[in-house]
Each structure stands twice: as structure tokens, then as C-alpha cells.
Amino acid sequence: MRTTVVWFRRDLRLADNPALVTAVRGATRVVPLFVADGAVLSACAGQPRAAWTIACAAALDAALGGRLVVRRGDPVVEVVGLARDVGATEVHVADDPSPWGARRDAAVEAALVADGRALVGTGSPYAVPPGTLLTGDGRPYRVFTPFSRAWRAQGWASPTPAPVGVPWAEGVASDGLPGLGSPVPLPPPGEEAALARLDAFLDDGVAGYDERRNLPGVEGTSRLSPYLKTGCLHPRQILHRLRDRPGDRVFESELCWREFYADVLARRPDSAWAPLQAGPGAIQVDTGAAAAEHFEAWAEGRTGYPLVDAGMRQLHAEGWMHNRVRMVAASFLVKDLHLAWQWGARHFLAWLLDADLASNNHGWQWVAGTGTDAAPYHRVFNPVTQSKRFDPDGTYLRRYLPELGGLADAELHEPWARRGGPPLGYPPPIVDHAEERVEALRRYEEVRGRGGRR
């Protein structure tokens, strides 16, 4: 009898799962494990994301015929204890390159080795595992375009089907999945739903993705990011389906951005919360009671700028925000309100179903000018211009701002400019964008003038 454990984490699926394939090879009994630990369930993980993760784990359990073994508690204790209970000498996982995941796995591996067992890592949540690609002189990539060329040149294996005839263990005691409520409605969870969503996007959405992805009023994005977050879908499965679609390089590039940011974070774990670039990172930010009030207005969608407010209300209603609007809302927080990007990053992590530390926080750094972009600080998104360009008829604004529903299209984007001001129930702008843009650039020039020194 050879028993193995396959520990599902960021790979809540059966198809194209190298860790599962390795666990099955030569085994006479395979124990599928999910650990509902504090990082999954805690408030800091974000209640929508925690509920989404549990829902996807429940879908995996259903696909396994109710055989998923759940343990609640510290993975160091629970993984080792289960392996000992079932007599497994190997616990199989997909590598988790996130800073927290790497620390967790190091601790679990040390405990397993001390108990005479092994942690076997196979595969990654990414098509090209972070840490793989280096420049010609052996350094990590810090700019996206050359990384993307190397990423495409590296390539990836074709996805594999789910293994058949797996000798799943029967009768192993399970703590059961916790029941978590969600403050936002969840999409259909699980691997089957992820593949159905991919089919729908490839059939109806990807052809016009380059243009439609910027229009928040239409369903122009893939909505695949929550499934990628929990590993109900692997990027290889998407890339394989895009292989014969040469016109879809834009969507492929979006997947590459996700992998680029994961690579940056794996090599610079400190960049989760500290600026990659010290110069812009030294820009003065506002603090104190007024700053806190501005942040609260931003978070609640009460800035008086319709596109920003609609985005924040979408976030709280759906656990998701259109990517174009994410950039506008982030720019407003950092460059109109002069608040630390970390404040916004934490708020997004608390609400987004697809919240991924690498993509989220490095996206915020890109907006704040402290990240991988060569010269981003002068890019200050004008929320009115963006609104008029990408939601000209106000479809998106009306969906999330019912107070503005009675306004004409021309009035929607600047309701304070209409005769009588904004309609009852909608606030005037909390700041003047033109003035705050000048102030943001002044602060940048001040830092640049002293060489970026703190």
C-alpha cells in the first residue's frame, strides 16, 4: 500500500493539475486535502474572497464525490497530522511563490521532514513559474515588454486532462468546510463553471477584447480572474485555447502581466508593501483626520466624481471592479487625494474576489509611480475625461449611481457643472482635479529635485 496526500491550495481543479498527476503516479490510495487555515478565513483575507475560496473548494469536493478531506487550523499541524494518520510519506502540492505561501510551505516542509515525510512540489499557478526568466546578463526583468518577449519564447506545456481511475481514499475523517457568508453575490464556483466561462468568452468576447475591455458599460472583459485566483482554471488552459487565434495577443498580454507581477513579487517579496522605486516612494502623502475623511469618501463612493464613485460602488456590490475604472479610482486616491497607495491596495484586497497580492499591489504601484513603469508619475488620470471617453452614454454610471439616473448624457460626467449643481443625494466634488493634479506633480518634482532621498 502506498498512500499519498495531494494538498489543494491555489489549484482547486482536477484537470491540468501536475501535482495531482504526480501524487497519483504509483499510489494505491490518494487523499485529497484542503486546509481551511487562518489565512483563508481571516478578515484580512477579505470576506468576499474567503467565501469565494470556500465555495470553489465545495465545488471541488462535489467533483470528488464528497471525498475532499478538510482540516481546520495551522497547516504545519494539520498537514503533518493527516499525513501521519493515513500513513503517507509524501504530500504533493503545486508551488506557491507568494511571500506568505513560501513561508508557509517552508514551515510545513520542515515539519514533514522532521516526521520522516516529504513535501513534493510540482507545477505552479503560472504558465511560466516565477523566477524562471532572466535577462541576458542573468538579472531579473524589471520592465514588462522584454519580460513578455522572454515569456512567449519560453512557452509552456499543453494542458493535460484530469487523471482517470484515481484511487481516492474513502472514509478519512474530515472537519467539513466552514459555512461563510458573502457580502457580495458569488459567481458560479468551481472548475466546471470556470471552463464554461472560458468557452463563453472565447465564443463571444475575445474577438472584440482589444476595444471592448476599456468600456465599463459593456461586458467586454473575460471575468476569468476570480477563477484564476483560486486555480479553478490554469492560465495554460486559456493560452492553449488562444494558440490558434493570432488576433488575440492583447488578451494573452493581460495574462502575461499577471505572470510578470508574480515574478517581480517572488524576487522582491518586500515590494508587496514597500515601493520598488525609492524616489517616487518618498513623495509626501497626506495623513491625519482630513486624510481619513477623504479616504472614507473614496471608499464609499462619495467623491463627487461619477466614474470613481461608480467603480467603488461596483466593488462593494459585486466584489469586482472593471479594470479601466480600477486605474482611474487608484489614480484619484493617490494623485487627487494624495493618500498612500497602500491604503487603497488594502481596501481592494478586502473586497475583490480576484484579489491577488502580486497583481493588486503592483498595479497600485504602477499607478503611484513607485513600481515597474519607467516614467509613470506624470500619468494622472482625469476622471471626467476618462468617463466621457469610455462611458459616453453613461450606461455604467447609471447602473451604480441611481442618483444621477435622471440627468442627460452630457450632464452625467460633471453633475456639479449643471444649473443647480448635483442632484439631491449626490455630493459635489471633494477636491478640484485640476488643482490637485498640479499639486501631485509639484510633490513629484520636489522629490526628484532632492534625488529621491528620504
N, C-alpha and C positions, 0 to 999 in steps of 0.2 A: 504494500500500500504506500503510495506517495501522494501526500496531501500538500497542496499549495494554497496560498491566500492571494487573491487579487484585490487590492485596495483601490476602490474607485474614489477619485477626488475631482479633478478638472476634466474628467473623461467619462461622463455619465452616459455611455453608449456601449453597444456590443460590436458594431461594425467598425472596421478600420481602427482597431484598438490593439497596438503592438504589445502592450503589457499583458493584455488578456491572452493573446496568442501564445506568448512566451510562458505564461502561467499554465496554460492547458497542455503544452507540449510534454508528453511523458507522464502526466499526472493521472492518478486514478480517482482523485477527488479534488474538486476546486471549490474553495469557499469564497463567495463574493462578499466583500466587506465595504461598509460605508461608516465613517466615524462622524457623528454629529457632535463636533467639538465646540469649544467656546468661540473660536474664530468664525465658525459658520453661523452660530446662533446669537452672538453678542450684538448689542445695539450698535457698536462701532462698525459692524459689517454692513449695516443698513437693513432695516426690517424688510423692505421690498425684495432686496437681493437675497436675504436669508430665506424668505418664504419661497422665492423662485427656485433656489437651490434645493430645498426640501421637496418641492413639487416635482422637480426633474428627477430627484432620487426616487420618489414614489413611482414615477413612470418607469424607471429602470427596474424597480422591484417588480412591477407588473409584468415587464418583459421577461423577467427571470422566473415567473410563476410564483412570486412570493418568497423566493429563496434568499433575497438580499439580507445579509446579517448586519444589523445596525448596533453600533456601540456608542454610548454617550459618555463623553469625558475627554480626558487628556489622551491624545494619540499615543504618546510614549507608553502610557499604562495600558490602554485598550488594545493597541495593535499587538504588543508583545504578549499580553494576556490571552488574546484569541489564538495567536499562533501556537502558544503553549497548550491551550485547551484542546485544539484539534490536531496537534502533533505535526504542524507544518514547519519545515526547516527554511522555507523561502516565502517572503512576502513580495509580491510583484506590484510595481507602480509605474506610472508614467512620470518622468522627471518634472518637478515643479520649480522653475528657475526664479520665481518671485523671491524677494528677500525673506519674507516670513516663511514661505514654503521651503526654502533651502535650509533655514534654521530648524524648522520642524523635522525635516527629513534627516538632518544630521543627528538630531537627538534621538529619533526613532531608530535609526541605523545603529547608533552606539548601543542602545538598549538591546536591540536584537542580537548584535554580535556578542554582547556580554552574556546573553542567554543561549549562545550556540546556534544562532539563526542568522539569516541574511536578508537584507533589503536589496531587491533586484530592480534596477531602473531600466525601462525600455520605452523609447519613444518620448514625445514631448507634445505639449498643447499647440505647437507651432510647426509649420511646414519645414522650416529650417531652424533647428534648435538655437536659441540664443547662445552666443559665444562661439559659433561655428565660423563666422565670416571675419576675415581680417584684410586690411589694406595690403598693398604690395610690400610695404615695409614692416608688416607684422603688427600693425596697430588696429584697434577697434575703429569702426566707422563712426563718425560724428555728424555726417551730413547724409541726408536721405537719398539723393539721386545716385551717388556712387554705390551706396548700400543696395539700392534697388537693382542696379545692374548686376552686382555680385550675387544677389539673392536669386535673380532669374537664371543666371549662369549656373549656380549651384544646383538648382532644381530640387525635386522631391520625388519620393516613390509614389507609385499609384496606390490608391486606397485598396484595402482588402476587405472581403466580406466577413461577416460575423462567423466565428467558428461554429461548426455543427457537431452534434454529438458530445457536447461538453458534459463531463461527469460532475454536475453540480452537487454539492453536498446537501444532504437532506437532514432536517431535524436539529440544526445548530441553533442554540438559543439566541434570540435577538431582543434587543431593548425596544425595537419599534421606532419608527420615525416620529419625531415630535410634531404636534399639530401647531402650525404657525399661521396666524392670520396675516393678511397683507393689506396695507392701506391703499393699495392700487390694484386694479384688476390685472391678473396674470395672463399672458398668452397661453395657448395650449402647450403644456410642458412635454419634454421627452424627445427621444431620438426620432420616433415616427413623425411627430409634429414638425421637428426641425427639417427633416427631409421633404416633407410636404411643403413647407415654407420655401425651401430652396427650389423645388420644382416650380412653384407659382412665380417666384421671382425670375427664374430663367425663362419661363414661358412668356411672361407679360411685362417684366420690369427692366431687365438688364439691357435691352436694346436701346432704350432711351435714357439710360442711367446717367450719362455724362451731363445732360442738361437738366433732367428732372430731379436729380439728387439735391439740387440747390433750391428747390421750390417747396417750402414747408406746407403749402396749402394742398399739395397732391401727395399721393402715396408713391413717391419716387425713389425711396430708399429700400434696402433689402429687408430690414427688420430681422436680420440674422444675428446681430451682435449678442443678444441675450443667450442664444443657443451656443455660440462660440464661447461665451463666458463659462458656461457650465460643462462644455465639452459634449453636449448632445450632438454636436456636429464638429468635425475637424476641418481646418482650412484646406487640407489635402483634398477632401471630398468636393469642396467648392472649386478649387483650382483644376481638378481633373475634369469637372463638367465644363469649365471655361476653356479647356485646351483647344477645342476646335472652333472657338469664337474669337478670332483675332481682333474684332472690333471692341472687345470688352476689356481692353487693357486698363481702362480707368478703374473699374471695379477691382481688378487684380492689384492695382496700385494701392487701393484702400486696404486690402489685406496685407500688403507689404508694409504700410505704415504701422499697422498693428505689430508686425514682427520686428520692425526697426525699433520701436519704442521698447519692446520687450528686451531686445538686445542691449539697448542703452542702459536700461534699469539693471539687468543682470550684471553688467560690467561696473556700473556705478550705483550700487544699492542706496547710497546716500542721496541720490537725485530724486528719490521718492518724495522728499520734503525739503531738500536743500537745492538752491539754484545750481544749474550746471555751469552757468557763466556768472562769475563773481561780480563783474562790472554792473550789468543791469540788476543783479541781485541786491545791490547796495542802494537802489533807488528808495527814497523816502516814501513810506506808506503812512496813512493816517491811522490813528488809534484813538481810544477814548470813547466817551459817551456818544458823540456825534457820529463817529465811525460805526459804532454798534447800531445806531439808529438807521444809518444808510444801508448797512448790511441787512438788517431786518426788512427794510423796504424792498431791497433787491430780492431777497429770498422769498418774500411773499407776493412778488409781482405787483409792487406798488411804486414803481419808479416814475410813472407818468410817460414812459417811452413804450408805446404799444408792443413792438416786436420783442423787447426784453421781457416785458410783463407776460406776454402770451407764452413765451418759452418757459418761464418759471412756473406758470400755472399748468402748462402741459406736463412738466416734470412731476409736480405734486399730484396730478390727476392720473398719470399713466406710468410713472416710473421710467420715463423715456423722454428725450428731447431731440428734435431734429438737429442734425449736425451743424448746419449753417447757423441755426439760432444759438446753438451752444457757443459758437465762436463769438457771436455778437454779444450774448449775455456775459461771457467771460471778459471780453474787452471792456464792457461797460463797468464791471466791478473793478477791474484793475486800473483802467485809464481814465474813466469818468469819475469814479468814486475814490480812486487812489487807495484801494484796500489790498491787502496781501493776497496773492493768488492762492495761497494755502487755505484761506478761509473758503473760497469758492470750491476748491478741489474737495475739501472735506464734505461740503454740502452736497455736491454731486455724488460722491461716494455713498452718502447716506440714503440717496433716493433712487439712483439709477439701477435698473435691473441688470444692465450690461456693464456695471461699474468694474473696470479693470484698472488696477493701480498704475500699470505702466502707461496705458493709453490715456487714461484720465489725467493723471498728474503731469505727464509730459505734454499733453495737449494744452493744459493750463500754462505750462512753462513756455510753450510756443507763443501763446497769446501774450504772456507777460514779458516776453523778450529775454528770458533767462535760460532758454533751452537750446535746441539744436539748430534753429534757424539762424542764418548768418547775420541778418540785419532786420530783425522783426519789430523793434520797439517803435519805429515810426509808423507802423501799421496800426492805426486807431480806427476801428470800425465805427462808422456813423450809423446809428440805429435807424434814423429816418431814411437815409439813402438806401440802406440795405432793405428796409421794409418796402419802399416804393419799387425797388428793382426786382425783388424776389417774391413779393406777395402783393402785386399791384392792385388786384381787385379785393384784397382784404379777406380772402377766404380763411386763411389761418388766423388772422386777428379776430375775426368774428366768432370763430369756433371757441376761443378761450377767453375772450373779453366781451361778454354779453352786454356790458355797459355801453359799448361802442357800436352795438348792432344797428342802431338807427341812423348812424352817420353815413353820409355819402362817401363813395370810394376815395375821393380827393381829400376828405377831412380825416379819414381814419388814421393816417400815418402821423399827423401833427394835430391832435384834437385840441391842444391849447391855443392853436392859431385861429380857430373858428370864432365867429362872433359869439360872445358869451362864454368862451372858454370851453373846457372839457365838460361833457355831460355829467349830470348828477351821479355821484358814486365813483367817478374816475378821477384820480389825483392829477394835479398839474406836475410838470417835471420837477424832480427834486434837485436837479442841477442843470446848468446850461451846458450842453455838449460842446459848443464852440469854445467856451471859456475853459472848460476842463481839459480839452484836447491841448490847448496852449500850455496849461499848467503841467500836464503829463510830459510834454516834450521839454518843458523847462527843467523839470526834475531829472529827466534823462541827460540833458546837456550838462547839468550840474555834476552829475556823477562822472560823465565822460571827461569833463574838464579836470577832475582830480584823479583821473586814471583808474576809476572804478574802485579806489581804495575805500575800505570801510572806516 
